[in-house]
Every structure is written in structure tokens, then in C-alpha cells.
């Protein structure tokens, strides 16, 4: 009897993988889009755009104060009109959340953010030519507000898709850009207003928004863009979901409450004998605490759970308004109020999108979060006016007691709704509070256990093993030929170079290049030869390239189902000649997915090779063998930024004139390289 991993697995594969050829490529697509540096560029770009957009909103008070005290000093109606501009920007930030999230998901995060950045810059330029407050309401309040609304939701949610273990920290760093932007742009705006004018401060603001925003937009994207969804596929029945409605209500109450303390705490402190300069410092303390709170709360969510962090943030914010604010009549308690409120209220913005991903799935995070923002736009519009009405009421007193109770009740309402959703998600605290390390003890170590996001990490690690092998392989199909090219690296000078290869013949007309772990590659080549031989023995003719690719993908898929196996850390690019269909190019991967390609790549620089090939193959396929070899070699040379010698490459060809799989000799490779160099 043959060893189990040979014959036993062959029988198992035949019984268990009838549907493997229909495996969705979503897992592989996700891995392809995860170069290590890309995740951090996404965070940095989203952080920058958040800072640019919300920082200008926070700095509007500087321009408003200058206009009110200098330009419209004796015109109270115009001063009153100025007070609506900040509310308009804040309102627009949320109002456009639903369309922005939906457009980002079905079209492009990057393109939508670019449009938003351009609109923000245009709004600032138009505002610089305004001479009346009502004109500023249209340009600064509405036009600029539309730009903010288009970028805020997508940049808040884009980084979450790139992380699993540190998703909370990534989101926390991103939304901390709001606070950092305010701390940087507000003093910069004040300097520009005092040294130039409000108009020129707006024009300069437009310039740095356009420059920095455009650069940042290039890196705003998600790992996978769902091209199958459309604007017509929006599911309005989500609002009938109790958990969805409760979460929307929570966001509404938080949005109504959040900005009011920042608006009225300075006035509260001044009425109790604290100087306006000191009150400004206390608000700055709250802003700094808000930025720190966003990062720390996001980080803690990775360990104690997203929903638990959300409940804690809302609960402490509620306590700070009900029990700390009424007694914050001196600097010491004022600092405590600023720290507590800024830290926890700011931390909410880190975990709110993550809670939506936890409750409703990350694949619709942008559209769901945008929907919640749009619903809460009414809260953004009502928060300050209602607070002002309470403050203006008779018998309010100097303790601002009615104001603090109003805000505390709003936070408490949000807290209750968060608790309801937390309880509906799981009755057991351990389900959420276990750290990512203990959680990973299951789905991060065992091949048969899905993560909460629906991922198999061991399969993903197999893809990383392919990239970490340090080689890049390319396959290109022409009209009458198909070519594979790979790097040839001899790891040790003492090794005989003739014994090192990654290209193998499977049948007289089929061959492959294996990229990844060498032992796994040789094992899979041996299995492919066995499958081809058994097919010919049973059927009396050679196996076709597509049948062999399908069979190898089926076997790979079995390795993702059984706990006593591991996925093979290797990718097979298979070429061959089919008498009916001509040249054939296929690729299989550790997940068990396979497909036919016009051109493909595998290994360390596969994504760069894809980008290069997509540009080159917009026109027709290569017409002959020479052109096909040239395109494959040029792709590898471009992505690796190297000029090759014959001993650096391995090339194999199958063509109409010679349909047998043939590996080029070093002399033939040298002739091809010379021909390509002379042509250039």
C-alpha cells in the first residue's frame, strides 16, 4: 500500500473537491493587495485627509472671530449669520455620509476622495472672494462642507479592511488626524489671518489642501473593491433590522451631544472666574486628550473587544458630563473634565466604525457607516441650538446645570443603545473580551477554523510564503505561443547550478514554473506528473492543460479542509498546447483557485508585474514567439529594475510551430536577451 499522503489523498481529493473549481478568488485577491508598506501608506493618507478636512472646520472659529470683531463689528445680523457657517460644515460632514460611503464601495475610494479634495479647495477659493456672510454660508459652509462629507466617511473606514489583529489601533491612528489637524491648522490659520487677511488665509488653505490632499488620495484604497455591486443594489430593508436601527440611534445621540461641550465649556469656565486664555488652554487639553483617546481606545479594542470599548467610552463620557462638569468651576477640576471628556468622546470615533464592522460585516462598512452619519446629521444640526435654548432659558443659573444634564442624557441614551447591541451580539463577556492573542489561538493556528471576518489565516500565510521566497515568475500568452520566465538564483556557491531549477516538464506538451517553497514545489510537480500519467493510462490520450490545472487546484483545496494537512506554500503557473484551443496559460494557488490567463505573475513582485502587464496588454496579444518572450522578459526586468544575464533567467516556451514544452538553453536565452537589447 502506498503512503497515505500520495494515494490516500488522491482518493480523498476525488471525493471531496467537486466544487473546488468554482472557488471564489476573494481570498487570493485580498492577499494580492496586501504589500506590507501599503497598509501604512493607507493609514498615513487617510490620517492626512482627515486632518486637512476636519482641521479646517475646527479652525473656522479663528476666522469667525476676526470677521466678527473687525469686518462686521457693528452689524449684529451679519455676525449672527456667521455663526451658522460652522454648523453648516459640521452638518454637511454627516449629511453626505450615505452617498459617499455607497459611491466609495461601488466605484472607487481613491477617486471619490480626490473629488472631495478638489471640492474642498474650490470652496476655500470661492470663499476668499466673498464679501457677505450669506455668501460664506454657501461657499465655506455648503460647498466646502460637501467636500468634507465626501472624504470623511471613506477615509474613516478604509484602513480597517487592511488589518485584523491591529484593526482598532489602525482606525484610532487614522481618526486621530481630526484632532492633530485642529492643533496644527488652527494656529496656522490664526497666523495667516493676522499677517495677511482672511481671504488670503483661505487661498493658502486651498493650496495646501489640494497639494497634500491629492498626494494622499493616491494611496486611499481598500484591499478588494466589490465590482459586482451597483447603486441599485442598496438594501433599504436594513433599517428594519433592530440592531441596525439601535446603532443608528446611538450615532444620532452621540452626534447631537459631542460638539456641545467643546462649544460651551469655555463660556462656562469664564463665567466662573477663569480667564479666557486659561479656558482656551483647557479646551486645548481636551483636544489633545481627544487625539490620544482615539489611538488608545482603538488599541484597547484589539484586546478587550470593540463593543466593550464602545460601551466604556460612552459610559465614561456620560459620567463626565453628569458628575464632573457641574463641579469643574476651577482649573484643577476643569483639567479633569477636559481629559475625561476629550479622551472618551474622542475614543468613540475610533470604535464606532469598528462596531459597525463587527455587527454588520466589514464588506459594507463604508456604506453602513455613511448611512449612520447621514441619519445623525439631524443630531449635528440640533445639538448646539437646543443647548443654546436651554442656556437662554430663565432660571438656568451659573452652574450650566441644565446644559450638563441635557448632554449627559444624550450620552446616556447612546450608552443604553450600545449596551443593547452588545447584549444582542453575545450574552457571554468572554466572547468579546478575549484578546486577539487568545482568539488567534483558534483561527490563527488551525486551518479549519474561520476568523470572525471569514478568513483562513493559514491559507493567507501560505500566500505570504510564496512572496517571501524572493523569486518572481511571469507567464505570457501570445497568439501562437505561451512563455514562462522566472529568476534563477543559486543560494550557495558550492551548489551545482545545473541542479537548481524552478521550471519543470510534466508531459511532453505541458510544463510549469513553481514559485514559492522549493520542497513544496517539487512535491506538487511529482503529483502533477502522477495525475497526468494516470489520466493517460485510463483514457488513452494526454491530459489537457485546463484539466490538469483544475485537478491540481482541487487537490490544493483539500489541503484547506483537513486539520492534519497544511496548504502548500507554492504557486504553479502552468503552460501547454491544446489542439483545439491553442496556447494555454493557467495558474493555481494554495487556496485551490485556478483560472486561465492572458498573462499572470507570482512571487515577490507579482502585484507590480500585474500592473505592468495590464498596461501592456490593453492592445492585442503578442503576435509571435519572439514578441511573447520579449514581453515576459521585459515585465520581469521592469518590476525588478534589473538587466539580466543568461544565467539569471529560466525560460520555457510552447508554440504552434513546436507544441512540445521546451526549456531554453543558456545560449538560447543569451541570444534572446541580445535580440531584445538590440531592438531597444
N, C-alpha and C positions, 0 to 999 in steps of 0.2 A: 504493500500500500504506500502511495506517495505521501510526502509530508502534507500536513493539513493546510499550510499557507499556500500550497500550489494547487493540488487537485481539489481539496476541500473548499477553498474559496471560490474556485471556478464553478463548482456546483451551486454554492450559495449565491454567487452573482447571477447565475442564470435564473434562479428562483425569485430573487428579491429586487431586481433593478429594472423591472419592465417599464417603469416611468422615469428612469433616470435621464433619458434623453430630452425630457421636457423640463428639466430643472431650470428654474429661473436664474438668470445671471446676476440677480441683485446683489448676492453676497460677493461675487467676484468684482462687480463694478465698484462696490464700496471699498474693497481693498485697493483697487487700482487708483482710487482717488485719494489715497492716504500717504503721500510722501511725508516724511517726518516734519520737514520745515513748513509745509503748507498749513498745518494746524495752527502754528504760532503766528504765521502771517495773517490768517483769517482773524484771530483774536486781535492782533495789533491794528488791523484795518478797521474792524468793527469798533474797537475802542476809540480810534481816532475820529470816526464819523459820529459816534455818539457824543464825543467831547465837542466837536465843531457845532453840531446842531443844537444840543441842549445847553452848551456853554453860552451861545448867543442869546438864548431865551433867558438864562439866568443873568446875563449882563445887560439886558434891556433896562433894568432899573436905573443903571448909571445914566443912560441916555435920557430916560424919562425924567429923572431928577434935574438934569441940566436944562432940558427943554422947559420944564415947569417953572424953574426958578430964574430963567434968563430970557428965553424966547417968548413964552406965553405967561409971563409973571402976573399980569393984570387981567387975564382972561380966564376966569374960573370954568366956563363951559368947555373951553378947549383943553384945559387941564383935566377935566373930568373925562373927556373923550380919550385922552392919552392913557387913562387908567384901564381902558378896555383892550389895549393892544397886547399886553402880557397875557390876559385871559384868552384872547383870540388865538395866540400862538399855542398856549397850553391846550386849548380846546381842539385845535387842528391836529396837534400831535396825536391825539387819541381818535379823532373823528375818522381819519383816513386809515386807521389800522386794519379794518376788514378788507377793503380793496387792495391795500398794499401787501398784506400777507398772502392773499389769494393770487395776485399777479406774480409775486415772487416765486410761489410754488409751481405755478403752471407755466411761467415764462422764464424769468431769469432774475436771481438775486442781484447779480452784478449790474445788469442793465437798468433795473429799477432804481438801484441806489445812485447810479450815475445821473439818471433823470432827476431824482430828488436833489442831488447836489447842485445841478445846474439851476433848478428852480429856486433853491435857497440863494444862490449867488445872484440870480436875476432879481429876486425880491429885495436883496440888500441894495443893489444898484438903483432900482426904481425908487426905493425909499430915500435914497440920497438926494433925489431931485424933488422931493415933496416939500411943500410949504405949509400945509394944513394938516391938523391931526387926523381928519377923516381920510385923507389920502394915505397917511401912515397906517391907518387901520386896514386899508386894502392891501398895501404893498408889504409892510412889515408884519402885519397881523395875519392876513389871509394868504397872500402869495408865498411868503416865507414859511408860513405855517403848513401849507400844502407840502412843501419840500421836506420839512421835518417829519410830517406824517408818513411820507413815502420811504424814508430811510430808517426811522426809529424801530419799527417792528422787525423788519428783516435783519438789521444788524444786532438786535437783541437776541434773536433766535438762531442765527446761522452757526455760531461756534458750537452750540450744543450737539449738533449732529456729528461732529468730529471726535467727540470724546465719550468714553463710557466710565472709566474709573475716576476721572477728574472733571466730569461734566459740570458739576456745581462750581468748582474753582474757575473753570474757563468762563462760564457765564458771569460769575462775580467780577472777574477782572474786566470783562467787556463792559458791563453796565457801570463799573466804577468810572468809566470815561465821562459819564454825566457830571459827577462831582469834580473830577480833575479839570474838565473843560471849564466849569464855572470858576474854579480857583485861578485858572490861567487867563481866560478870556476877559473876565470882569475887570481886573486891574489893567489889562492891556487896553480895553475899551476906554476906561477912565483916563488913561494916559493920552490916548488919541483924541478924545473929546476935549481935554484941557489944552493940548498943544496945537490941535488943528481945528476941527469942528465936528459936529455930529455927522454932517454929510460925508466928510472925508473919512471919518471912522467907519462908516457903513461901506464906503467904496473899498477901503483897505480890507475890511472884513470879507467882502465879496471875493477879493483876490485870493486871500489865503484859504477860504472855503473851497474855491474852485480848484486851486492847485493841490492842496493836501487831500481834498475830498476825491478828486479824480484819480490820484495815485492810489488812494486806499480802496476805491471801488473795484479796481482791477483784481484785488485779492478776496473780495467778498463772494463767497460761493458756498455750496453745500456738497457733501460727498456724492450724492446722487440726486439728479433732477428728474422728477417723475414726469416723463413726456406723454404719458397716457391719460393724464387728467386734463380737463378743459374747464373753461369758465362756466359751462353749462352743468358741470357735474357737482356743483356746490349742494351740499345736503342741508336744506333748511330744517329738516326734522331733528337736527342735533339739539335745537332749543327745547324739544320735548323731553330730552334726557334730563332727569332730575339732577344728576351730578353736574352736568354741563350748566344748567340754569343756576345752581347754587354757586358754582365757581364764578359765573358771570356776575352774580350779585355781590360776591366777595370783592371782586375787582372794582365794581361800581362804588362800594362804600369806601374802599381804600383810596381810590382816586379823589373822591369828594373830600376826604379828610387830610390827605398827605400834605398838600401845599399850604393849608391854612396856618399851622403853627409857624412856618417859615415867614409868612406874611405878617402875622400879628404879634409874635413874640417880641420883636424889637420895641413895638409900641407899648407892650405890657411892661417890659423892663424899664423903659423911660418913665412911665407913669409912677413907678416905684422908686424913683430917685437914681437910677443907674444912667450914666451918661450915654449919649447916642453913640459915641465912639466905642465904649465898652460893649454896648448892645450889638454893634457890628461885629466885634471880636467874638462874642458869644455865638452869633449866627455862623461865623466862620468856623468855630469849633464844631457846630452841628453839621456843617457841610463836610468838614474833614472826617468826622465820625461816620457820616453817610458813606463816603468813599471807602473807608476802611471796613464798614459794616457790610457792604456789598461783597467784598472779597472774602471776609471771614465767614459770613453766613453761607456763601456759596461753597467754601471749603468745608464747613461743618456739615453741609447737606450730603457730601460724599461719604460721611461717616455715620451720622445719626439719622439720615434719611431726609429726603426732600420735603415730604409732607410734615414731618415732625419739626423741621426747621421753620417751615411756613407758620405753623401754629405758634411756635415760640416767639417768632418775630412779631406777629400780630398781637399776641398776648402782652408782651413787654411794652409795645408801643401804646396799647390801651392803658396799661398801668401808669406809664409816664405821663399821659395826658390827664388822667383822673386823679392821681395821687401825688404827682411831683409838680406839675405845672402850677397849681394854686399856691404852692409854698415856695416857688422859685423867685422870691422877691429880693434876693441878694445875689451877689456874684457867685458864691460857692454853690448854692442850690441851682443857680442858673447854668453853671457849667455841667452839673449832674443832669439837668434837663436836656441840655444840648447834646451831651454824649449819649444818653439813653435813647432819646427820640431819634437823633440822627443815625445812630448805629442800627437800631431795629427797623425804623421806617425805611432806611436805605437798603437794609438787608432783604426786605420784602421784594424789591425789584430784581434781586438775583434769583430767588426761588420761585417767583410767580410763573415765569415761563417753564421752569423745570417741573413745577407741579402740573401744568397743563400737559407736558410731555408724559408725565407719569400716569395721569388719569385718562388721557385720550389718545396717546400714541405720538411718537416723535415725527412720524411721516407727515402729519398735518399740523405740526407745531406752529409754523408761521401763520397759516390761515386761522387756526383756532385762537392763537394769542391776539392776532389782529382783530378778530371778532370780539373778543373780550374788551380790547381797547376801545373799539367803536361804541360798544354798549356803555362803557364807562365815561364816554365823552360828556354825557349829560351831567355826571357827577363832577367832572372837571369844571363845568360851567357853573354849577350850583354851589360848590364848596365855599369860595370866598364871599359871594353875595349873601348867602344865608348867614355866614359868620358875621359879616358886617351888619346885617339886620339885627342880629342878636346883640351885638356890641352897642348898637344905637338905641336899643330898647330902654325904656325907663327902669330905674332901679337895678341896673346891671352892676354897678359898683366898680371899684378899682381893682378887684381881685380877678376880673375876667372869668368869674366862676361859670357863668352861662356858656361862654366860649369853650372853656375846657371840658365842660360836661358834654356839649354838642360834639366836639371832636372825639372825646372818649367813647360816646355812644356809637359813633360811626365805626371806630376801630373795634369796639366790642362786637358790633354786628358782623363785621368781617371775620373776627376771631371765631364766632359761633359757626359761621358758614364753613370756615376752614376745618373746624373740628368735625362737623357733619360729614364732609367729604373724606376726611381722614378716617373716620369710623366706618364709612361705607366702603372704603377701599380695603380695609383689613381690620378685624377685631383684635388681632394679636399685635402687640407692640413690637415683638421681635421680628415680624415680617418686614418692618420698615427700618428699625433702628440698627439692625446688624450692619457692621461696617462693610465697605467694599472689599476689604481683605477677607473677611469671613464669608461674604457672599461669593467671592470668587473661588472659594474652596470648592464650590459646586460647579457652576457653569464655566469657570475659567480653567478648570483642570480636567474635566471629563468631557469626552467627545459627544456623548449622547444627551447632554443637558443644555437646553437653550438658556440664554441670558434673558432678563426681563425685556430687553429690546428685540428679542427674536434672533439673536446672533449665536453662532457656534464659534467660540474663540479659538479652539484648537484648529479648526479649519482655516481661520484667518491667520493663525501663526504659521501654518504650512505655506501660505502665500508669502509671508514675510521671509520664510526660509529661502524661497526662490529668489527674492530680491537680494537677500543678504549673501547669496553665493558669489556675487560680484561679477557675474557674466551677463551679457545682453545678447539675445538672439533675435534675428529678423527673418520673416518669411514673406515673399512677394510672389504673386501670381500674375503672369502675363497672358497674352492671347494664345500663345502656343507653348508656354513653358512655365515652370514654377521653380523657385530658388529658395534655399535656406542658407543663411550666413550666421556664423557665431564667432565669438572671440576664442582664441586658443591660448590658454595660459598654462604654463608648466610650473607647478607650485614649488619645485625644488630642482636645482641644477643637476643633482645626481640622478634624476629620473630620466629615463629614455623617452624623449619627446614623441617618438613614433607610437608609444603605447597610451598616449593621452589623447582622447577624443571625446567629443560630445555629439557627433553625428554617426548614426547607425543605419545599416540596411536591415529592413525587416523582411521584405520579399523582393524578388527581382525588380519590381516596379514601384515599391513603396519604401520610403525611408523617413527618418525623423531626426530632429535635434532635441536633446534633452537639456533643459535649463533648470538648475537647482542643485540639490544634493546628489553627488555622483553615484553613491551606492544605490539610492532610491531610483535614479535614472536607469542604471544597468538592470536593476530588478524589473522595472517596467518594460524595458526593451525585451528582456527574456520572456516576459509574459506575453508581450505583443507577438513575438515570433511564434510562441506556442499557440496562441489563438489563431494566427494566420495559417499555421500548419494544420491544425485540427479542422479549420474551415475547408481547406483544400482537400483533406482526406475524406471528409464527409460529403462534399459537394462536387468534387472533381474539377474545380477551377479555382483560380486565385481570388482571394478576398478583395473587395473594392475598398478604396481609401476611406469612404464615408462609413462603411460597415465596421472597419477596424477602429476608426475614431470613436464611433458610437459604443463599441464593445469595451474599449479601454475606459471611456467615461463612465460606463455602467459599473465597471469594477471599482473605479475610484470612488463612486458614490456609495458603494457598500462600505468602504473604509470610513465613512462618516456616520454609520449607523450602529456599529458594534463597539462595545466598550473595550474589548480585548484587542482592538486594532488601533492603528494611528494613520492619519492621512499621509500620503507620500508627499514630501516636500519637493516636488518636481513638476514642471510643465512640459508637455510634449507638443511640439509643432511638427505636424505630420504632412508630408507631401507625397504625391503619387500621380499616376496616369490612369485615367478611366477611358476605356474605349468609346464610351457613349458621351461622356461629359468633358473630356479633355483633361487639362491640368487641374489638380485638386490641391487645396490647402486647408488644413484643419488644425485646430488647437484644442487640447484638453487641459483641465486644471484639477487641483486637489479636491474641489467641491463636487466633481462629477459632471461639470458642464462642458459641452463641446459645441462648436459651430464651425461652419465653413467661412473663410475669409478671402477677401481680395488681397489683403496684406495684414500682417499681425506682428507682434513682438512679445517677448517675455524676458524677465530678468530685471536687473537693477535699474535700467533706464527705459523700461517699457513704456511709461507714460509719455516721455519725450519723443520716443520713436513713433507712438500713435499720432501725436500732434504733427510730426514731420510728414508721415505717410498720408494723413488726411489732406494736407495741403497739396502734396504731390499727385495724389490720385483723384483730384477733383476733375481732371480731364480723363482721357481714355487710359486703358491699361497698357503696359509696355508691349511693343509690337513683336519683339523677337527675344531670343535668349540673351543676347548681349545687353539689350536695354534693361531686361529684368535683373540681370546680375548687377548692372551699374546702379540701378535704383536701390537694391538691397545693400550694396556696399556703401553707397552714398548716405543712406539712412544711418547705418552704424557709425560711419565716420563723422557725421554731423552731430549725433547725440552724444558721442564720446569725445568729440573735439580732438580727434587723433588722425594722423596719417599712418596707414598700415603698411607693414611689410608682409611678404608671403607667409612667413612663419607665424604671423599674428592672427591669421584667419583660417577658418574652415568653411568651405563652400561645397554645396551639393546641388545638383541640377537634375530635373526630369523635363524632357521636351518632346515635342511631336516627332522630330526627326530621330531622336534616340529616347524612346519611352522608358528605358531602364534607369533605375536610380543610380546615379554616378557621383562619386566624391572626387572633386578636382584635386589634382596633384599640386605640390608646391610650385612646380614650374608653370602649370596652367594658371594658378592663382596669380603668380607674378606677371604673366602675360596680360591677364585681365586688368590688374592694377596699373600696368604700364599703359594699356589702351585707354583706360579711364583718365589717367593723368594727362596723356597727350590730347585727349578730346577736350579736357578743361582748358 
